[in-house]
Amino acid sequence: MSSLLHRRASNLVGFWKWKKRADVCLCSCTQFNYRNVVSTTPEPDQIEIHKRKMLLWFSHLPQEEKQFGGYFSPETMHVDPLILEKHPEERAGLLGSPLKIQASSGNSVVVEQLFEFNGDQSENRGINVLLYGAVGTGKSTIVRKLVLDWCAGTTLTHFKLLIPFSCEDLGELTKAASLRDLVTRKYLHLKKHPLLSGEGNQAKDVLFLFNGMEKMKLDFRIGSTELCSDPNEALSASAVVVNLLRKYLLPEANILVTTRLSALDRIPPKYVNRYAQICGFNDPNRQRAYFTSRLLQQSGESAKTLEAQALVELLYLNLQRESQLAAACFLPSYCWLTCATLHFLHFTDAAAPIRTLTGIYTSFLRLNFGGEVLGKTTGTVGPNQDQQNSLMLYVVRTVGKLAYDGVTYKRTSFSEKELEQWIGGKTKTDEELRQLAVFRTDVLDFFLAPCVESCKHLPAELSEQDERRYVFAVPAMQEYLAALYVVLGENKSALEKLTKQVSVAIGQATEDVSAIVNIFSKFIPLRIFAVFNLLKLFPKLYEKIKTKNKSNIARTMAAEMFRKEDSHNEDVLDQVEQSLLGVHGPPSQQQSEAQPFELYPIFMGGLLHYGNRVLLQQIGCHIKSSTVAQITQALRNYLVREINKPQPPEELMDLLVLLYEFQNPRLTAEVLASIRTICLNNIRMTSLKCFVLGSVLSCAPSSYQLEELDLSSCLLTKDMLKMLWPAFKHTRNLKLCDNPLLESGACTLLQALPENQSLRNLSLMHTGLGDRGALELAERLQQHTGLQELNVAYNNIGDNVALTLVDACREHPNIHTLHLYLNPLSDVGKQSLYVRGVPKSHSGSGRRVKVLASVTEGSDLSEDWHPILSVIRENASSWDRERLQQQLKVFLRDLEWGRQQQRSLWKKLHFRRVEKGVRQTLQMLEKDTLPPSV
């Protein structure tokens, strides 16, 4: 019976097994047929999706790059820095002078070569590469270019999958996650990808990239970080990275880690197969390639292209001289700053976004120090922790203090003892010493470099008497950091700092103090009670001291703007350009010998602008709006007081730059209300300076009027005139003498002037109008009804066009004087001009117009012979000598003829006196003894 039951049970089990196999087969067939019918296209490859997304993400340029007008892309602007492979024992060896890198040890490599197998490595284990470099050498740029090239299939093609991670992001994770979870969290399209399963040796085709390892805390001790080989096991992010580097998790995978110098020893050498150091741009040719890729990517206009080529050549000449700029541009970051500054100086136009020099330097620091901290400070908890640990704030309090001391005492170079004194001289705790060590290793060389000039005179072996000097990498950086140091209020006196600390402490406990005083006032002695009341007054006392400090900042800005010893220096924008391109030709004899710091007050004003304050807040430097309001209010009073005094054109240009950098229309309008004359003659105007002038004057109300705007001898061109349209709206007397405007420039000017109905005097002397430009002017004179005096002297205008101009002036309702001297006019033509300028009768058509064509008017002396000769003498050194000599000889002939027509002895003596003056001027021209032009 039992055997029968056993056979039936076996048959039943066999039946169920057969049925299960049949059901599975049927289900599989059904699914197969369904897929064939419904899904006609295969699923997209996960790796191709990954490449497309990575290409999109890493092609995105930061906001700082967009200020160039969108000309750049990662493909066109990248230049590979020098990468040297290092042996483990020399990995921490820092390079000395950037100009001596050629002699340093190590083989030059590219990243792809670092992942080539050699005999010392097992093919079953991946390669760990540690790529390190100082701040600004280009680590992040190399990572971005590497990812883009892999996506395009031009490098590291033997890796099927490249997975980049930001160690800053990983360091912020608090929840445990497995390796596959970390990948999925950032790259959802790679979820459950077989290359990351850990099965077999599939991971040999994977390259992990961890950028910025110094921002993670990695602990390789077994007791602190447990071993894990399962890519699906949840661990802390640092534990996952540690196990990958240990080759315990996905041992076949390859890993590239980038880090700074101070974090080199965080990974034990036994877990690193190869070390490589990024050494920046070690020679002028790499630097020139970078400048070319940047500056020549213009809009395609031939004029701008030629200007960009000239800039590159001037830069290259400066770099070849082993200048201080060459030492700075060893770091690619400073190459970026140089290009951004030159682009701002030379390619600013009305269509470009608003940019300021302060904004460029602030963006430069945000690019290099955005989100950077010195590490977690023990015992610090709360929202202000990032600010307290901000690396940039640490820079301001150390290097900024050094910069401020240099600006105060007019010094640009510092000894090693001074660096020791100002940077870390008062450190006490272990945490402060640790932060100082990290700062010196990673950051100090970014701002300070050995002085090239002093290094040239040092012996090969330094003695105790020989002292190496250090300077800021670029001169303007010293002024920027000094300005930031002041605006952030770091230059407080000991009393102010003590008062602030007491005020904050008491302010936080105000209610408690009040309650205690009210309770104990009945029991404590009167004197002690008075002390409590005094403590309650401390916050108010601090507010008064703080307000006084803000007024001091404003007074410092105004005083530094108008220093008498800097009054003969070139304007500040020219100084910035010379610091980059070098000085070509002899320096100005009037220029002060001391180092000028005229950018210092301008940077202080620019740092108060809201846009710059937002960027500074992102790097841990906070400027309160109340501080800005207090400084601005005090600054207005000081500026108005100073500009009421006569100022040289260079100082006035610097004031306009300050107002432009401030980007405060209300303050600008209030300051302009005290300015009635803007004299910028002999300032080398550029498109940027024209844009600055136009932008500043556009802040003035419509009722504002300038008595005079003098832009003589400023090298103005047609394109610059377009930027000056806002300036032309507000002036009564406009002087544009000695500018190469030509006919096209005259047309551009005439298009802008109808908007100014208050224009009374227009001087276009020596602007190259010619006959066609003068005719255009004659046709449009009726549009300028308020014009009273027109000067078109020295413009190569002939007889016929001159007569047309006189007729147009007679028909004009207000013009009473027309200057036509130094034009190639015949004797008959000049006589016709005088006759044409005077109506035959009072009832005749037209008005009387005084025509100044020579020192004579027919047989009489001109009333204006003296101003004509004065103009010639003042400009003779810059005008065509031969042309002037011919005109003076014509004047002599006119004077001799007129003297012969006179019967009065007194008039003949008057003619003789004028002849003597003309002959003296002619002799001075021939002997080249004329004074320089005014």
Steps between C-alpha positions, in 0.01 A plus 500: 500500500781737589678429171183583310466829680865575432456435124193725485682778684796466262271518199331805647832675558611412148175639360545829684862528381391438140219753533736762646746449211217529251371817662847655503554406137163639402564820696841543339359448155222745569746759625727442203214542255381810683842660481529421133167657429501801731870600532636545150808706611764389753553694825760779466849415621554622857857604428398711200237670714770555761732661245229731370405616848862546606572697185210728581595546866872557457461729200317748718719804561493689832343843515845660504567375147179651364628851564720462193194505277473126433804478275660212686441128527698233685632367169642828372640643822678202657879481515657202675714595800824323573452170692806332653497141625656477845653218701338434838799631693496835317124549485499781755790687346377843395636668194703813554485794265246441221763625255727205590255214453684368195779377725271325749480125531225286357383397157244705314186291442137527404223348711442210259860384543453467875261207447733294282601170663866431568683202642449605862123473488261207488259489210228377738518813709411849389735799517466771762633838383537800728510828308587798719579868468482836670201734486458641151709245308197369312388178669128555444562614143694180426217292645238677288705464183573135578130419537408686181774326301388160628143577400623602154709182471836675468671381819487213751306301245597167663265587788140420422368701794630815669326607821602838647419600858542826684657431838336816629159345430601164646633668812160657569314166496387380842290199405667165437490379140657227292728565204219421258269733694755780475525447124122480460450808714695711254463298181157337503550366149781274633275324750588128522761529225681161471847662502439598863359166617834371630470175305805376313747765389254728325607795717834515312317709239390758757683819599390680817597866526498670842562873472612703804589222742618757759130572572440150638622341819642160406613261773685190381531340845323166520354589836341814361391389154379143464589286202234458236503326163129515422397791273147463636587539870413834654790690654600859555622676186854522637500127578396420143785711361750348743405145400525588131852635555589197712405284201272305729189626322506450120876435496511503120366857479733788418495818708616857437511728805578872491604689809702787636851483635398507865289183464760280332562284805132427563534200269778260612762452224430125483158579354635729226661358186599829341545858611481791258534872572327772298760773451300759307633689200873470537611693192390806298389284207229327707394836636490648151287210379254568781484874426455430130213258561331760719562838343470395136156346550331830423190572299684478170533873433831568330578807711451310826699205368793723413483663843490160668803383302690812608408432863626142478831617352548762774418241764747254350776763499433569868504129582827442319670757720442268798288775653293474815200431277673189365542374857131564572380336178676183606159440656226463234262686733705818460500450124121507525515819708737662249274417207188611684661833588626563145162403357341752736750772408490457123178333393233665711216635291146620552355161404709305754370423849596744772837402647728667750862445595396428858250246370772322300724464804208390718397241242861384477509430874160331493619269224802395704365513856124451470388272783857447623548457874802426716329205663254452779586709801456305819234634728337715234132435441241714333422683179816713518730200488569527126581868536739433785672225305493684167834473326449836331430670831822349632678645196359845574608487865856395415603590147250788494658640815841481332360672190345776711828562680677524162248747362514709819879531488530493118684167477454224244769249607537317829771298668460149637508640854212732419300211357564306818388798707178574312394149403462272799724691736245485785377142465462320831275193492563173320201567276642839398837341426330234287308762304816703453689197366223423249483866398874531444514180300198555277419869481786732592687449172180581313514861618870561561794419276875563520589841360654434159721808507643425844555133410714600201751667735515226763801263507460131433550420869319735734680629808349654812535848349324405177126542528240373260216744432141410420236694309136444414456293186336794323528854644126565492438200727677678785269799465191279471579300815590817690166652398313184602684499832379854570142462374450184707604703805806287579716810562324588824695636791534302821234720664253438219553122513463493880190719482342274241564186706356657815207646306410166345530316828284752684257536209427127509424517869323837512175361638675293764711797612193721523314241704791450736548874547133552578503225764829579668484880481330499839776303667833597331699818573443805281850490346465142380156584363662780296741247348205292379348804332834581336516151355154547351631805309778302326297406189423866434864592551600229254254633243657845522851360461385283209342798322821697543694207353281500186559875463875434523473250215328761283757762590782258412341433160476871419851575627655219299309609189645852497856467630712788368806281444296284258347789306746467210476123467314348209139413561432182690379297200822573313695391807315168503578445133868584547527251784395228254659608173804677642612857442610569144697819450633748756285558809341836565740751655230630732403155626565447870783265594307337784272208426146635443208317659218672314297182452471460876216755553332394175488139617354615833216668312448203269481255791195687632303417186221250564613253232850476646363466852293200387810333353702575812230348719540176305865482610429588862558878497189690612453876454178622663263736322506734800878527464463588132242770577720661764811501281307631199348788691837610634675446167264734316596789727871439465486464120298818455752685715796378294359545150429866565877543482673509156599147398736382222338299219654175629350547848162587350511182291574299814198658671279393209637146530422499873140607436469236228639223723263605777196439272284724720292734280375707791847569638628573149223753435568675831872528425441618141283782633822664622688452170457766234809435287655173388841555344659178374729648237805288414352193672550197277136409465406139433168334442486417871570858612233629262258243638587606855447868420171432321375270777580751775336795323195290415425495875447878499143635483376648173532851641873460569734713287880502463651835421783333311606152390855506367609185317778655296797283395338183635542278190124469461364295211160447341418196714590684819266786415205262508579415862517870586144581390375519863782746577416726206146555629614703798762747374488864388857525364644193329864481400609210280816655352795291378312172469504284184122511453509536119182523296340187647560622854344835418184325376482293820540813709231689311256214556544535877500876536133576411405352839697782664309826455726683746822475296650844445861447391631214286873472426607248232840650426750258342266200483552407133153602380602592145256647251249216525484512878463879494217474246322248721539742786360789294193297406417411863573830672131593506432203731714662771311820559683597819850496346679838513864430409652238266870422467608293196854638470780283358270251324619518139188690389514675160352831378166374367409292806612782730260736322222244538570483873486879531165508320365226729615696807334819373172314462537353849305691768784526756850429358713814517860369462658251256868393528659407166870585542775250412291370209639511142307814400607727215532878540190546286316241703585667832388836368173345382445350844531836672263661249254209518497516881368859502155571345493786245212671677294464811206387290703232323450131573719329757685615811848634556756224574856568611731283286850430637705384203833677564670752725371763260157593370563650160733795552431517876628295790264241640379566851579136578859482370636432849278195575589359157875525565452359852322194362786441255767531769318271741458221246807543279690211659225252407383646166660464158802735512529547124130581469522757780807664349314544172202656678720736700670615179156568354419705812821701448408569139152613606646725768754660263230571243265643763775719650574648157134599465502697824560877520487528877839467668335350808335226293827426321675458837220269608553289187877493575432372850283215372758417229766475769292248691439289187873505411597393851258209482637406156860509627413286798341244268807494276736462798270255679504704819126525556373394844299175516131526422274591788 
